[in-house]
Amino acid sequence: MSPVLWSQHVRKAAYGACAFSLLVFGLTVSSPRSALAGSVSSPTVVAKAIVDAFDRLFGGPHPSFRSVHAKGILLEGRFVPDPHAAQLSRAIHLQGASVPIVVRFSDFAGVPTIADNAPEANPKGMAVKFMLSDGGSTDIVAHSYNGFPAATPEEFLAFLTALGSGPEQFATHVASHPAARLFVDAPKPAPLSFASESYFGVNAFNFKNAEGVSHFGKYYFAPLAGEAHLTDAQAAAEKPDYLFSEVQARLRNGPIRFALRVQLAEAGDSLTDGSFPWPRSRRFVQLGILELTAVGANQKQRQRDILFTPLSLVGGIAPSDDPMLISRTRAYRVSHRRRSGDQAAHLASQ
Ligand code: HEM
C-alpha cells in the first residue's frame, strides 16, 4: 500500500472512532513535531510523546483502552517447554515444567471498535504472560511484521508525526527512511485467524544458560495450524469482528498451538536495530509449545488491568542494547496508567 493510502486509512480509523476526531486530528498533529524540534531525548519524554501521537492519530485517549492495539482478546492456556530449551537459557519457565500463560491477540490501531479487516488493523499483536512457579511473571510482546518502521524511538516519533501531518509529509519521511519504506510497502494481508499468523519479537535479547554461555536472539511464534491469509476480496467480505468470533469458535474444537522459537544472531547481525529482519537462514532454537484452551473471563476489566511489556524479564534472559526496549516499556506503562482511570496517575503521565 502506498504511504499516502496508509495515512488515509489511519485518518479514517480516527474518524470512525469519534465524530470529533477530524478536528482533533487536524488541530493536534503539529504538536509532536514541535516537541521533536525541541530537546526530546530522554526515553521517558519520547515514550510520552509517542503515546500522545498515538492518541492524536486514533482519536484517543479512549478510556479503559490501550493507546494502540486497543481491540484485543485474552486467552488462557499453558506453555510446555522443549527438553532442549534449558540449553539456551536458565530462565525458570524453560527448565521442564509447564506453566500457565495468558495471551492477548490484538488489532494494531488504537481504535477500540476497529474492524478486523481494516488495513490499519494490521499488524496483529500477540502478547504473552508466563505465570512463573516462583509467583512472578515474564512477558513477550510480538507482532505480525518481522521488523519495524523505525530503528529508534526518536525515529518512530518522527514517523508518527509525519503520518499525522498529511500525505505529502508522510511520503517525504518514507522516501528518506528505508525501514519506513519497507514497512509501508510490505504486504500485510489479513489473516484467516489469529491462530494462523506468525508473530515476531523484533528486538533482540540475550539468553544465558546455567553454564554461563550466552547467545543473542529474537523471538518468533510459529502457528502450528500453519500460516493462512485472506485475499483482499475475501477480507473485504468478512464481518468487522471476524477474527474475534473465529478464535472463540476455533477454541471450541480444540486447543490453538504455537511453537515458540528463538532466531539466533550471527556475526554482523544488528543487535540494536530491529527495523530490518535478520536473514531467514539463521538458526532457530525451539523453546516450547504454547497451548491455548480457553477464553479468559471478565475480559473488559482484565484487558484494562493487565500490562505486558518487553522488559518484564526473568533471570537467564536480558535485554540487548536496542534503545527501543526501554522506550517501548516506558510507553506501555504510560498507556497503562492513562487507561487505568487513575486521575492522579494520568496527570503524572502528562
Ligand atoms: C518505540 C517503539 C514502540 C512504541 C513506543 C510502542 C508503543 C506501544 C504502546 C504505548 C502500546 C500500548 C501498551 C499498553 O497500553 O499496555 C503498545 C502495545 C503493543 N505493542 Fe508496541 N510500541 C513500539 C514497538 C513495538 C514493536 C517493535 C512491537 C512488536 C514486536 C510492538 C507490539 C505491540 C503489541 C503486540 C502491543 C499490544 C500489547 C498488549 O496486548 O497489551 N510494539 N505499543
Residues whose N, C-alpha, C, O or C-beta is under 5 A from the ligand:
A	BS01	HEM	I50 R66 S67 V68 H69 R104 S106 G125 M126 A127 V141 A142 H143 F148 P153 F156 F200 G201 V202 F308 M324 S327 R328 A331 Y332 S335 H336
